[in-house]
Amino acid sequence: MADPNQQPTSAAVTFRPLEAKDLNRVVSIDAALSGNRPRRGYFERRLQAAIREPQMHLQFAAEHAGVLVGYVLARRMRGEFGRDAEALRLAVIGVEPGEQHHGVGVGLLHCLEDWCRRHGLQEIRSQAHWKHHAMLEFFDHAGFSLGRNHVIDCEVHAGPLVAAGGSAEPSDRDDRHEVDYSDPAANDFEALPRDRVDVRILQREDAAALARIDRKNTGHDRSAYLAQLVDEALDESSVRVSLVARVDGIVRGFVMAKADFGDFGRTEPVAVIDTIDVDPDTAGQGIGSALLSQLFVNLQALQVVRAETVVSLENLGLLAFLHRRGFEPSERLGFVRRVQ
């Protein structure tokens, strides 16, 4: 990675938006950085998403003497993981090995910062594996600090939710906490008998029901954000894993998740849970457990090896619930950088 303390040594280094024509070069650089494990499909999807929705996806390229030598991909966060304030999620940054330590990385980061200032965003967030020493050093020199939220994950094949078929231990009946990360005060995750819940794949027509449930729990109208999540779940992902739960034919809960095949340098598929929410009118019926149970069953069939999410330090109830279902502190660390 580039050393942020050094500025580009050549005036020939320029920065511009990443374009579809850059795909082959980006894949080549990424393969060199990741040990020759090409991730062409991942970058194809990210570039297509940026073309389709440029207001949500931010991607820049660095050129030296007319040749692409670095790139950065980021995404605008509007409500994931229960956050109220918008932030920019730095997903991938890469610099050609021969061009490292010349300030290319910091130049790409400055592109993100300039965009954040123009759009009123105050934070850039990212993750890195604790053994990825080059990235940790980059974050350190670039002014990132450890985030306050926990990154937790679970091996899907070993998860108690799969082994138990969705049944919860008796101690779970005392859990009473909100399942949407933005409000820790409403619902619980009690087990719901299979004959009382219908968990199915998310459909586009479910967007209005999702907004209704979210409004009950947060007191805010976030229909635009949720509609965006629905569109992404149906249009951007090659694997659809988001689910809704119906009771008596009415949508009473949902889990928004996506199969991630490349963010933060991953080379193995991971399911990222963005939001879990349950209608407060059905608190105590275990809809949250039913959703997570079916999600894990589906992920197991798709050979997705891990599920991951981010939980606020203050949401002790949710942390305890997920811990009982096999989630543990991840080997990935969350980082945040304030935009000055």
C-alpha positions as CSV (number, residue, x, y, z in Angstrom):
1,M,0.0,0.0,0.0
2,A,1.0,3.6,-0.5
3,D,2.6,5.6,2.3
4,P,0.2,8.5,3.1
5,N,3.1,10.5,4.5
6,Q,4.6,10.8,1.0
7,Q,3.1,12.9,-1.8
8,P,3.3,11.7,-5.4
9,T,6.8,12.2,-6.7
10,S,5.8,12.8,-10.3
11,A,3.5,15.4,-11.7
12,A,2.4,12.6,-14.1
13,V,0.3,11.0,-11.4
14,T,-3.4,12.1,-12.0
15,F,-6.7,11.1,-10.6
16,R,-10.0,10.5,-12.3
17,P,-13.2,8.5,-12.0
18,L,-12.8,4.8,-12.6
19,E,-14.3,3.7,-15.9
20,A,-15.5,0.4,-17.4
21,K,-12.4,0.4,-19.7
22,D,-10.2,0.1,-16.6
23,L,-11.6,-3.3,-15.6
24,N,-8.8,-5.5,-16.9
25,R,-6.1,-3.3,-15.4
26,V,-7.8,-3.2,-12.0
27,V,-8.2,-7.0,-12.0
28,S,-4.5,-7.4,-12.9
29,I,-3.4,-5.2,-10.0
30,D,-5.7,-6.8,-7.6
31,A,-4.5,-10.3,-8.5
32,A,-0.9,-9.1,-7.9
33,L,-1.8,-7.8,-4.5
34,S,-3.9,-10.8,-3.4
35,G,-1.5,-13.5,-4.4
36,N,-2.8,-14.1,-8.0
37,R,-6.4,-14.8,-7.0
38,P,-8.3,-12.8,-9.6
39,R,-11.7,-11.3,-8.6
40,R,-13.0,-10.2,-11.9
41,G,-16.7,-10.9,-11.1
42,Y,-16.5,-8.7,-8.0
43,F,-15.0,-5.7,-9.8
44,E,-17.5,-6.2,-12.7
45,R,-20.4,-5.9,-10.3
46,R,-19.0,-2.9,-8.5
47,L,-18.3,-1.0,-11.8
48,Q,-21.8,-1.8,-13.1
49,A,-23.3,-0.6,-9.8
50,A,-21.4,2.7,-10.0
51,I,-22.6,3.2,-13.6
52,R,-26.2,2.4,-12.6
53,E,-26.2,4.5,-9.4
54,P,-23.3,7.0,-9.3
55,Q,-24.8,8.8,-6.3
56,M,-24.2,5.7,-4.2
57,H,-20.9,4.4,-5.5
58,L,-17.7,6.3,-5.6
59,Q,-14.7,5.0,-7.6
60,F,-11.4,6.7,-8.6
61,A,-8.4,5.7,-10.6
62,A,-4.8,6.9,-10.3
63,E,-2.7,7.2,-13.5
64,H,1.1,7.5,-13.9
65,A,2.3,8.4,-17.4
66,G,-1.1,7.4,-18.8
67,V,-1.2,4.0,-17.1
68,L,-3.6,3.0,-14.3
69,V,-1.5,2.3,-11.2
70,G,-4.1,2.5,-8.4
71,Y,-7.8,2.5,-7.7
72,V,-10.3,3.0,-4.8
73,L,-13.9,1.8,-4.5
74,A,-16.3,3.2,-1.9
75,R,-20.0,3.2,-1.2
76,R,-22.3,5.7,0.5
77,M,-23.8,4.4,3.7
78,R,-27.2,5.7,4.6
79,G,-28.6,3.5,7.3
80,E,-26.7,0.2,7.5
81,F,-26.0,-1.2,10.9
82,G,-28.4,1.2,12.6
83,R,-26.4,4.3,11.8
84,D,-28.2,7.6,11.7
85,A,-25.5,9.7,10.1
86,E,-24.3,9.0,6.6
87,A,-20.8,7.9,6.0
88,L,-18.5,6.6,3.2
89,R,-17.5,3.0,3.3
90,L,-14.1,2.4,1.8
91,A,-14.4,-1.1,0.3
92,V,-11.2,-1.6,-1.7
93,I,-8.0,0.4,-2.3
94,G,-5.1,-0.9,-4.3
95,V,-1.8,0.3,-5.7
96,E,0.5,-1.4,-8.2
97,P,3.4,-2.9,-6.2
98,G,6.0,-0.9,-8.2
99,E,4.2,2.4,-7.5
100,Q,3.8,2.0,-3.8
101,H,5.3,4.4,-1.3
102,H,5.0,7.3,-3.7
103,G,1.7,8.7,-2.3
104,V,-0.7,7.2,-4.8
105,G,-2.8,5.7,-2.0
106,V,-3.1,9.0,-0.1
107,G,-4.0,10.7,-3.3
108,L,-6.9,8.3,-3.8
109,L,-7.9,8.8,-0.2
110,H,-7.9,12.6,-0.8
111,C,-10.3,12.1,-3.7
112,L,-12.7,10.4,-1.3
113,E,-12.3,13.2,1.3
114,D,-13.0,15.9,-1.3
115,W,-16.2,14.1,-2.3
116,C,-17.3,13.8,1.3
117,R,-16.8,17.5,1.9
118,R,-18.9,18.4,-1.1
119,H,-21.7,16.1,0.0
120,G,-21.7,16.7,3.7
121,L,-20.3,13.4,4.9
122,Q,-18.1,13.5,7.9
123,E,-16.7,9.9,8.2
124,I,-14.9,7.3,6.1
125,R,-15.2,3.8,7.4
126,S,-13.5,0.6,6.5
127,Q,-12.2,-2.7,7.8
128,A,-9.0,-4.8,7.7
129,H,-7.9,-8.2,8.9
130,W,-5.6,-7.8,11.9
131,K,-2.9,-9.7,10.1
132,H,-3.0,-7.5,7.0
133,H,0.0,-5.4,8.3
134,A,0.4,-3.3,5.2
135,M,-3.2,-2.1,5.3
136,L,-3.1,-1.5,9.1
137,E,0.0,0.6,8.6
138,F,-1.8,2.5,5.8
139,F,-4.8,3.2,8.0
140,D,-2.5,4.3,10.9
141,H,-0.6,6.8,8.8
142,A,-3.7,8.0,7.0
143,G,-5.3,9.1,10.3
144,F,-7.8,6.3,10.8
145,S,-8.7,5.1,14.3
146,L,-10.4,2.0,15.6
147,G,-14.2,2.2,15.4
148,R,-16.4,1.9,18.4
149,N,-18.6,-0.7,16.8
150,H,-17.9,-4.5,17.1
151,V,-17.3,-6.5,13.9
152,I,-18.6,-10.0,14.7
153,D,-19.0,-13.1,12.5
154,C,-20.0,-16.7,12.6
155,E,-19.1,-19.8,10.6
156,V,-22.3,-20.7,8.8
157,H,-21.7,-24.5,8.8
158,A,-21.1,-24.5,12.5
159,G,-23.8,-22.0,13.5
160,P,-26.2,-23.1,16.3
161,L,-29.0,-21.6,14.2
162,V,-28.5,-24.3,11.6
163,A,-27.9,-27.1,14.0
164,A,-31.0,-26.2,16.0
165,G,-33.2,-25.8,12.9
166,G,-34.3,-22.4,14.2
167,S,-35.2,-23.5,17.7
168,A,-34.0,-21.3,20.6
169,E,-32.8,-22.4,24.0
170,P,-35.1,-21.7,26.9
171,S,-32.9,-18.9,28.1
172,D,-33.7,-16.9,24.9
173,R,-37.2,-16.3,26.0
174,D,-36.0,-13.5,28.3
175,D,-34.3,-11.6,25.4
176,R,-36.3,-8.4,24.8
177,H,-34.4,-6.0,22.5
178,E,-34.8,-4.3,19.2
179,V,-33.7,-6.2,16.2
180,D,-33.1,-3.1,14.0
181,Y,-29.7,-1.8,15.1
182,S,-30.9,1.8,15.2
183,D,-33.3,1.4,18.2
184,P,-32.4,-1.1,21.0
185,A,-35.7,-1.0,22.7
186,A,-38.5,-2.8,21.0
187,N,-38.3,-6.4,20.0
188,D,-37.0,-9.8,20.9
189,F,-35.7,-12.9,19.1
190,E,-37.8,-15.7,20.6
191,A,-38.1,-18.8,18.5
192,L,-41.2,-18.9,16.3
193,P,-42.6,-22.4,15.5
194,R,-42.1,-23.3,11.9
195,D,-45.8,-23.6,11.4
196,R,-46.5,-20.0,12.4
197,V,-43.9,-18.2,10.2
198,D,-43.4,-18.1,6.5
199,V,-39.9,-17.0,5.7
200,R,-39.2,-16.4,2.0
201,I,-36.9,-14.5,-0.4
202,L,-37.4,-10.7,-0.5
203,Q,-39.4,-9.4,-3.4
204,R,-39.6,-5.9,-4.8
205,E,-43.2,-5.5,-3.7
206,D,-42.1,-6.0,-0.1
207,A,-40.5,-2.6,0.1
208,A,-43.6,-0.8,1.4
209,A,-44.0,-3.4,4.3
210,L,-40.3,-3.0,5.2
211,A,-40.7,0.8,5.4
212,R,-43.8,0.3,7.6
213,I,-42.0,-1.9,10.1
214,D,-38.9,0.4,10.1
215,R,-41.1,3.5,10.7
216,K,-42.7,1.8,13.8
217,N,-39.3,1.1,15.3
218,T,-37.4,4.2,14.5
219,G,-40.1,6.9,14.3
220,H,-38.6,8.1,11.0
221,D,-39.5,7.6,7.3
222,R,-36.6,5.8,5.8
223,S,-38.5,4.4,2.8
224,A,-36.0,5.8,0.3
225,Y,-33.1,4.1,2.1
226,L,-35.0,0.8,2.3
227,A,-36.1,1.0,-1.3
228,Q,-32.4,1.4,-2.2
229,L,-31.6,-1.8,-0.2
230,V,-34.3,-3.7,-1.9
231,D,-33.1,-2.6,-5.4
232,E,-29.5,-3.6,-4.5
233,A,-30.6,-7.0,-3.1
234,L,-32.5,-7.7,-6.3
235,D,-30.4,-6.0,-9.0
236,E,-26.8,-5.9,-7.8
237,S,-26.2,-9.2,-6.0
238,S,-25.6,-12.4,-8.0
239,V,-26.8,-14.3,-4.9
240,R,-30.1,-13.2,-3.3
241,V,-30.1,-13.8,0.4
242,S,-32.4,-11.1,1.9
243,L,-35.5,-12.5,3.5
244,V,-38.9,-11.5,4.8
245,A,-41.0,-13.2,7.5
246,R,-44.8,-13.4,7.2
247,V,-47.3,-14.2,9.9
248,D,-50.9,-14.8,8.8
249,G,-49.9,-13.5,5.4
250,I,-48.6,-10.1,6.7
251,V,-44.9,-9.2,6.5
252,R,-43.7,-8.9,10.2
253,G,-40.0,-8.9,9.9
254,F,-37.0,-8.9,7.5
255,V,-33.3,-9.4,7.3
256,M,-31.3,-7.5,4.7
257,A,-28.1,-9.3,3.8
258,K,-25.8,-9.6,0.8
259,A,-23.2,-12.1,-0.3
260,D,-19.9,-10.2,-0.3
261,F,-17.2,-11.6,-2.6
262,G,-14.5,-8.9,-2.4
263,D,-14.9,-5.9,0.0
264,F,-12.0,-5.3,2.3
265,G,-9.8,-7.7,0.4
266,R,-11.9,-10.8,1.0
267,T,-11.3,-13.7,-1.4
268,E,-13.9,-16.0,0.1
269,P,-17.7,-15.4,0.1
270,V,-19.1,-13.8,3.2
271,A,-22.7,-12.8,4.0
272,V,-23.0,-9.3,5.4
273,I,-26.1,-8.6,7.5
274,D,-27.0,-4.9,7.1
275,T,-30.3,-4.7,9.0
276,I,-32.6,-7.0,10.9
277,D,-36.1,-5.7,11.9
278,V,-39.3,-7.0,13.4
279,D,-42.7,-5.5,13.7
280,P,-43.1,-4.4,17.4
281,D,-46.7,-5.6,17.2
282,T,-45.4,-9.2,17.0
283,A,-42.7,-8.9,19.7
284,G,-42.2,-12.1,21.6
285,Q,-43.0,-14.4,18.7
286,G,-39.4,-15.2,17.7
287,I,-39.5,-13.8,14.2
288,G,-35.9,-12.6,14.5
289,S,-34.7,-16.1,15.3
290,A,-36.8,-17.6,12.4
291,L,-35.2,-15.1,10.0
292,L,-31.7,-15.8,11.1
293,S,-32.3,-19.6,11.1
294,Q,-33.5,-19.6,7.5
295,L,-30.8,-17.2,6.4
296,F,-28.1,-19.6,7.8
297,V,-29.8,-22.6,6.1
298,N,-29.8,-20.8,2.8
299,L,-26.2,-19.6,3.2
300,Q,-25.1,-23.2,4.0
301,A,-26.7,-24.4,0.8
302,L,-24.9,-21.7,-1.2
303,Q,-21.6,-22.6,0.4
304,V,-21.2,-19.2,1.9
305,V,-18.7,-19.8,4.7
306,R,-19.3,-16.9,7.1
307,A,-21.9,-14.4,8.2
308,E,-20.8,-11.0,9.5
309,T,-22.4,-7.9,10.9
310,V,-21.5,-4.8,12.9
311,V,-23.1,-4.1,16.3
312,S,-22.9,-1.0,18.4
313,L,-21.0,-1.4,21.7
314,E,-24.1,-0.1,23.5
315,N,-26.4,-2.7,22.1
316,L,-25.5,-5.4,24.7
317,G,-28.8,-7.3,24.3
318,L,-28.2,-7.9,20.6
319,L,-24.5,-8.8,21.2
320,A,-25.6,-11.4,23.7
321,F,-28.2,-12.8,21.4
322,L,-25.9,-13.1,18.5
323,H,-23.2,-14.6,20.7
324,R,-25.5,-17.4,21.8
325,R,-26.0,-18.2,18.1
326,G,-22.4,-18.6,17.4
327,F,-21.3,-15.0,16.5
328,E,-17.9,-14.1,17.9
329,P,-15.5,-11.1,17.6
330,S,-14.2,-11.1,14.0
331,E,-10.5,-11.2,13.1
332,R,-11.4,-8.0,11.1
333,L,-11.2,-4.6,12.8
334,G,-13.3,-1.6,12.0
335,F,-11.7,1.7,11.3
336,V,-13.0,5.3,11.0
337,R,-11.5,8.5,9.7
338,R,-13.1,11.9,10.4
339,V,-13.2,14.2,7.4
340,Q,-11.7,17.5,8.3
